[in-house]
Structures are given as structure tokens and as C-alpha cells.
Amino acid sequence: MPKIAMLGSGFIGRFYADSILGQRSRDSIVSVYSRRKESAEKFAKDYHCKHWTTEMEEAIAHPEVDLVCISLPNNLHEIAVLLCCKHKKAVMTTKPLGRNATEARRMLEAVEDAGILNAYLEDLVYTPKFLKAHASVQNGALGRILWAKSRETHPGPHSEWFWDLEQAGGGCILDLGCHCVEIARSFIGKDIRPVEVMCWADTQVKPIEAEDHAIGLVKYENGAIGQFEVSWTFRGGMDLRDEVMGTEGTIWINNFLRTGLEMFTTGKGADYVAEKAESNTGWLFPMGDEVNDLGYNHMFTDVFNAFEKGKAPKETFYDGYVVNAILDAAYRSARTKLWEPVQLDIWRGRIGVSKVSPLTEYDADHYLVKEEMTHYGAKKLILKEKTSGKIVEKILN
């Protein structure tokens, strides 16, 4: 039954609090830190929190606190993590872990040297749809995974600091690509090393220094490809979609728009609809249970159970470090227009995984290219002759 200090009282801190206090009904937020006094007071009142402060270390060091939740701007993550290490408090932090892999590595090494539980709060690998799809992949329903694609696009973040390059560390690649990269990495296999990245990025609409739209490819050592599509310029709400393709099947996931609940309203009595929704009139696509559907409930249950059992959660600072390293390569590629290597000074997965041969034996003389049932009822085989390399057809009656 962890007693939590919440660092940050804004949008994501409140989402986290809604889940933490509403899921297991035995976890409590006992201290809250905010940079603004009025925000700290309001959060404390809204969530029945006994202690509030505008001093970060005071919240962390509070004697009742045994687990700290970081929901702060990216430039404050490392400061908060080091204070958790100083006071030996378990820590969980929102994504991304750092503004870059160098920051992320320092945080990873600090928490491991301090011997404290560390959790990386990547909620989108805890959504009910992801968990079901991932279980199917793990059970072999799709065969060998060849390609995993994840898309997150919306009209842009809620808070001003996201738009400031120094505070945020990047634009939509860092903000949204961190989700997409970890989703694809989870489907492909977190023990498979990411090798190199090709990325296009540009500032198409917003008057900012960072990128507001990007597309990237991540090549893995086993030959699989991860793909991310991210944007702060998409109109129409928030679009969260994943697609996984394997040798034996395909999965499509729509996490936010067009999920089965559609509503039309003139706006009379209009209220909150869903995160990043641009309107509360006309045709709308509200979530059935937003906190749960976005993965927060399963995520915090995993972290708190791990805390109580003295085990590591599914997502740790190591995962956040790997994600940051992949995104660093994406930023380099966007500048050079070349495939850029993923620089991982710490790698704990498999080493020397070879690409699987595409050759499928049919008989002593042929490889199988494809088999299909024709509209006239015969089975057709497309074969490749082993000696000549010639492609031939064979009809089976």
C-alpha cells in the first residue's frame, strides 16, 4: 500500500491521481509538489492530500512518502530523480525519461546505484487492447513479427513548456515518438537490439523551434522494422493507432478515435469529451473509460504490485533509456537525411541475433514463394527453382 508524493499538479498529474485513487482503493497521495502555490493547494483539496508544498525536496523527503511519482516538465526529471535517490525513495516517472539518452543514462545509473525501485510510466503498453494484442503476439498467433507501426497525432500539447525546446528537449518526436517506439519495440521484442533509424521531420504549421510532424523507421537486428508517425498538427482530436504484421497474421488497433462509441450533440449541456478533442458539438467520439482505456489503471497496478513484492515492474528506467537512444538517432537522421546508428552504451538484450532467412523449403528442388486458392477452385503454388532461381507456377487439382 504505497504512500505517494506527486510531483506536478497539472494535466498528467491529475490523470495519474484519478487512476491511482480510483483503481485499487488502497493507495494514497500524501504529498504534492507544484511550482505554483495555488495549484498545489487546489490539487491537495481535490485529491484529499494532507501535505502540499512548493519545494520539491520537501515533498520527496516527507516522512510518510515511500514512492514518488514524477509528472513534471522534461527538464526537471533528472533533478527529481536525483533527489529520490538522495532520500532513498522509490520513483516512477512520466515519459520520456530524459530529454536525451545522456540524461536518461545518468538517471538509470543513479537509481540502480541507489538500489531503489524505478518505473517508467509508458501507459500505452498497458492499454487493454495492447495487452490483448501483445499476448496474441507472444503466443505466436502472428508468427515472426516483420513490421510494427504506431501512430500518435493530435493538435498539440496542453501546457506551454512542451512548446519550449529547452524545457522539452524536442518536439513531437520526443513527446509522442516515445510512445510509438516502445509500442513497436514491445511487439518486435524488447530483447532485440535496435540498430539504426531513418527519420524525416519538419516544422510545418506551428511557430516553434522544434518539429511538429515526423515519420521514422527503426531497423532491428533480426530484420524487423518499427515505424512511428507523430504530429502536433493533426486536426480532429487524438489519433492513436497501431498495426502489427507477422508471417502468420496481422493486428490492427484503434485506441482512441472510432472505438465504437459515437455521439452527436448540438452542444446543449456540453462537457468534456476526451483528451485532445477539438470540439464538444457535432459528431464526437468519447472514450468509454478514458483512464482505463489509455492504460493508466493496468500501469499503476503493475507498478504498485511490483513495489509491494520487491520486484521490477514491466517498464523500468532501462526501457526509458533505450527509447531515448532510439529517438536520439531519429533526431540525427532528420538532420543528416541518412540512416543513423542507435548508440546504446548499455544493452541488456540478446547479442548477435541474425536475420531469419526468407527461404522456405517446398521440396528438394524448390523454395515456396506463395500458395493460394484460385476463384476456380484449384490451388496454385508459386515456386522458386533452387538451382536456376527461376520463378515457376504449379497448379494442384
SVG drawing of the C-alpha trace seen along z (x, -y; Angstrom):
<svg xmlns="http://www.w3.org/2000/svg" viewBox="-29 -31 58 64">
<polyline fill="none" stroke="black" stroke-width="0.4" points="0.0,0.0 2.4,-2.8 2.1,-6.3 2.8,-8.6 4.3,-12.0 3.0,-13.6 5.5,-16.0 3.4,-18.2 -0.3,-19.1 -1.1,-19.7 -2.8,-17.7 -0.8,-14.5 -0.5,-14.6 -4.3,-14.8 -4.8,-11.9 -2.4,-9.9 -4.2,-10.8 -7.6,-9.8 -6.2,-6.4 -4.1,-5.9 -7.0,-6.8 -9.7,-5.1 -8.2,-1.7 -7.1,0.3 -8.8,-1.9 -5.9,-1.4 -3.2,-3.6 -2.9,-7.3 -1.2,-10.5 0.1,-12.1 2.2,-14.9 2.1,-17.1 4.6,-19.5 3.8,-22.2 5.8,-25.2 2.7,-27.4 1.1,-27.7 -2.4,-27.9 -2.0,-24.8 -0.6,-22.8 -3.4,-23.9 -6.1,-23.0 -4.6,-19.6 -4.4,-18.9 -8.0,-19.8 -9.3,-17.9 -7.5,-14.7 -7.7,-14.9 -3.9,-15.2 -2.7,-16.1 0.5,-17.9 1.4,-20.3 4.5,-22.4 6.2,-24.5 9.6,-22.9 10.3,-19.7 12.7,-18.2 10.2,-18.7 7.6,-16.7 10.0,-13.9 11.5,-13.8 8.2,-13.8 8.3,-11.0 5.1,-9.4 6.2,-9.1 7.7,-5.9 7.0,-6.2 7.4,-9.4 5.5,-10.0 7.2,-12.5 4.7,-14.3 6.9,-17.3 8.3,-19.0 11.1,-17.1 13.9,-19.4 13.0,-18.7 13.0,-14.9 16.7,-14.4 16.6,-16.8 13.7,-15.0 15.2,-11.5 18.4,-12.5 16.5,-13.8 14.6,-10.5 18.0,-8.7 19.3,-11.0 16.3,-10.2 16.1,-6.5 12.5,-6.8 11.2,-4.6 10.4,-6.5 8.2,-6.4 8.3,-9.0 6.2,-10.0 7.6,-9.7 10.1,-10.5 12.6,-9.5 15.1,-12.2 15.4,-14.9 18.1,-12.7 19.9,-9.4 22.7,-11.0 20.2,-12.3 18.3,-9.1 21.5,-7.0 22.5,-9.2 19.1,-8.7 19.2,-4.9 22.7,-4.6 21.6,-6.8 18.5,-4.7 20.4,-1.5 23.3,-2.7 20.8,-3.8 19.0,-0.5 15.5,-1.9 12.6,-0.7 12.2,-2.6 9.3,-2.6 8.9,-4.1 5.3,-5.2 4.7,-4.2 0.9,-3.9 0.3,-2.9 1.9,0.5 -0.7,1.1 -3.9,0.4 -6.4,3.3 -6.2,3.5 -2.4,3.6 -2.2,6.2 -4.6,8.5 -2.7,7.9 0.7,8.4 -0.5,11.7 -1.5,12.9 1.9,12.0 3.7,13.7 1.6,16.8 2.7,16.9 -0.6,16.0 1.2,13.7 4.3,15.8 7.5,13.9 7.0,10.2 8.1,8.3 6.8,4.8 5.2,2.9 3.7,-0.6 2.4,-3.0 0.8,-6.4 0.0,-9.2 -1.2,-12.5 -3.2,-15.4 -3.4,-19.2 -0.6,-19.7 0.1,-19.5 -1.8,-21.2 1.0,-23.0 3.3,-25.8 6.5,-24.1 6.0,-21.4 6.5,-24.1 9.8,-25.4 12.7,-23.4 15.0,-23.9 12.4,-22.7 11.0,-19.9 14.2,-18.7 12.4,-18.2 9.0,-18.4 6.6,-15.7 9.3,-13.1 10.2,-13.2 6.7,-13.8 4.8,-11.2 7.5,-9.1 8.5,-7.8 5.1,-6.1 5.3,-4.7 8.8,-3.4 8.1,-1.5 4.9,0.0 6.7,1.2 9.7,2.4 7.4,4.4 5.7,6.2 9.1,6.9 10.7,8.0 12.4,5.8 15.4,8.2 16.0,7.5 18.6,4.7 17.5,1.6 20.3,1.0 19.6,-2.2 17.0,-4.8 15.8,-6.8 13.6,-9.8 12.0,-12.8 10.9,-15.7 9.8,-19.2 8.0,-22.2 5.0,-22.5 2.5,-24.6 3.5,-25.8 5.7,-28.9 8.2,-26.9 11.8,-25.8 11.1,-22.1 9.5,-19.7 5.7,-19.4 5.5,-16.4 7.7,-13.4 7.8,-9.9 10.6,-7.4 11.7,-3.8 13.6,-1.8 15.6,1.2 16.1,4.1 18.9,6.7 16.6,9.5 15.4,7.6 12.1,6.4 11.1,2.8 9.4,0.4 7.6,-2.6 6.4,-5.8 4.1,-8.5 3.8,-11.5 2.3,-15.0 1.2,-18.1 -0.7,-19.3 -3.4,-16.7 -6.9,-18.1 -9.9,-16.2 -8.8,-15.1 -6.2,-12.4 -5.5,-9.5 -3.8,-6.5 -3.4,-3.5 -1.1,-0.5 -0.6,2.1 1.5,5.3 2.3,7.6 3.9,11.1 4.5,14.1 1.2,15.6 -1.1,12.7 -1.9,9.0 -3.4,7.0 -4.9,3.5 -5.6,1.5 -7.6,-1.8 -7.1,-3.1 -8.9,-6.5 -10.9,-7.6 -13.6,-5.3 -13.5,-2.9 -17.2,-2.0 -18.8,-4.9 -20.1,-7.7 -22.3,-10.5 -23.9,-13.6 -24.8,-16.7 -25.8,-20.2 -23.8,-21.3 -26.6,-21.8 -25.2,-20.7 -21.8,-20.1 -19.0,-18.9 -15.5,-17.3 -15.4,-14.7 -11.9,-13.2 -8.3,-14.1 -7.3,-16.5 -10.9,-16.6 -11.2,-19.8 -15.0,-20.3 -17.9,-19.3 -20.5,-19.7 -21.4,-17.7 -20.2,-14.1 -18.0,-13.1 -16.0,-10.0 -15.9,-9.9 -14.0,-7.2 -15.9,-4.6 -13.4,-4.8 -10.6,-7.1 -8.2,-6.5 -8.5,-2.7 -8.6,-2.8 -5.3,-4.8 -3.6,-2.2 -3.2,-4.1 -5.0,-1.5 -3.1,1.5 0.1,-0.5 -0.2,-1.6 -1.4,1.8 1.7,3.3 4.0,0.7 2.3,0.9 2.3,4.7 6.0,4.7 6.7,2.2 4.9,4.4 6.6,7.6 10.1,6.0 10.3,6.8 10.9,4.7 7.8,3.5 7.3,4.3 8.7,0.9 11.8,-0.4 14.2,-3.3 16.3,-0.9 13.4,-0.9 13.2,-4.7 16.9,-4.9 16.6,-2.6 13.7,-4.7 15.7,-7.9 18.6,-6.3 16.4,-5.4 14.9,-8.9 18.4,-10.5 19.2,-8.5 15.9,-9.8 16.9,-13.4 20.3,-12.8 18.8,-11.2 16.3,-14.1 19.3,-16.4 21.6,-14.2 18.9,-12.5 20.8,-9.2 20.3,-6.0 21.8,-6.7 23.0,-4.1 21.4,-3.7 24.1,-4.3 23.4,-2.1 26.2,-2.2 24.1,0.1 22.4,3.1 20.9,6.0 19.2,7.9 20.3,10.6 23.5,10.2 24.3,11.2 20.7,12.1 20.8,13.0 18.2,12.1 15.9,15.0 16.4,16.5 13.4,15.8 13.8,19.2 11.0,21.7 11.6,25.2 8.9,26.7 10.8,29.8 14.3,30.8 14.3,28.6 12.1,25.6 11.5,22.9 7.9,21.8 7.1,18.2 3.3,18.3 0.3,20.6 -3.2,19.5 -6.7,20.9 -8.0,19.6 -11.5,18.5 -12.0,21.6 -11.2,24.0 -7.6,25.0 -4.6,24.5 -1.8,22.5 1.8,22.6 4.4,20.0 7.9,21.7 11.5,20.7 13.9,23.2 16.9,23.7 19.5,24.1 18.3,21.6 16.5,19.1 13.6,19.1 10.1,18.4 7.5,21.1 3.9,21.9 2.4,25.2 -1.4,26.0 -2.7,28.6 -6.1,30.0"/>
</svg>
